[in-house]
Amino acid sequence: MKQKEKNIINTAEKVFECYGYKKTTMDDIAEEVRIGKATIYYYYSGKLEIFFKVIRKDCEKFNSKLDTEVSE
């Protein structure tokens, strides 16, 4: 994943936490990332795909922590 994509996902996560999925818009995410909305659409098809990427990232982080705890 490119740095710009990581930045979009990390920022979108914060926006989703603040406003929730339903109230968050692509404009909100673009404004927080400080890039144009068209740039986000270059990487992602829409808000749902970004939300799934955020969830996947959180699940991977959780699984990693769980693996560490179980192995200890």
C-alpha positions as CSV (number, residue, x, y, z in Angstrom):
1,M,0.0,0.0,0.0
2,K,1.4,3.4,-1.0
3,Q,1.9,6.1,1.6
4,K,-0.9,8.2,0.2
5,E,-3.3,5.3,0.5
6,K,-2.2,4.7,4.1
7,N,-2.8,8.4,4.8
8,I,-6.3,8.3,3.4
9,I,-7.2,5.2,5.4
10,N,-5.7,6.5,8.7
11,T,-7.4,9.8,8.3
12,A,-10.7,8.2,7.2
13,E,-10.6,6.1,10.4
14,K,-10.5,9.2,12.5
15,V,-13.3,10.9,10.5
16,F,-15.5,7.7,10.9
17,E,-14.8,7.7,14.6
18,C,-15.8,11.3,14.9
19,Y,-19.0,11.4,12.7
20,G,-19.9,7.7,12.2
21,Y,-20.2,5.9,8.9
22,K,-23.5,7.3,7.9
23,K,-22.7,11.0,8.4
24,T,-19.2,10.9,7.0
25,T,-18.9,12.1,3.4
26,M,-16.1,11.8,0.9
27,D,-15.8,15.5,1.2
28,D,-15.1,15.2,4.9
29,I,-12.4,12.7,4.3
30,A,-10.8,14.7,1.5
31,E,-10.8,17.8,3.6
32,E,-9.1,16.1,6.5
33,V,-6.5,14.4,4.3
34,R,-6.1,17.8,2.5
35,I,-6.3,16.4,-1.0
36,G,-9.0,16.6,-3.7
37,K,-11.9,14.2,-3.6
38,A,-10.9,13.1,-7.2
39,T,-7.6,11.9,-5.8
40,I,-9.4,9.7,-3.3
41,Y,-11.6,8.2,-6.1
42,Y,-8.4,7.4,-7.9
43,Y,-7.5,5.0,-5.1
44,Y,-10.9,3.9,-3.9
45,S,-14.3,3.4,-5.5
46,G,-16.1,5.1,-2.6
47,K,-16.8,5.5,1.1
48,L,-17.8,1.8,1.5
49,E,-14.5,0.5,0.2
50,I,-12.6,2.9,2.4
51,F,-14.7,1.8,5.4
52,F,-13.9,-1.9,4.6
53,K,-10.2,-1.0,4.4
54,V,-10.4,0.7,7.8
55,I,-12.1,-2.4,9.3
56,R,-9.6,-4.7,7.7
57,K,-6.7,-2.7,9.1
58,D,-8.2,-2.8,12.6
59,C,-8.9,-6.6,12.4
60,E,-5.3,-7.2,11.3
61,K,-4.0,-5.1,14.2
62,F,-6.3,-7.0,16.6
63,N,-5.2,-10.4,15.3
64,S,-1.6,-9.4,15.6
65,K,-2.0,-8.4,19.2
66,L,-4.0,-11.6,19.9
67,D,-1.3,-13.8,18.3
68,T,1.3,-12.0,20.5
69,E,-0.7,-12.6,23.7
70,V,-1.5,-16.2,22.9
71,S,2.1,-17.0,22.1
72,E,3.3,-15.6,25.4
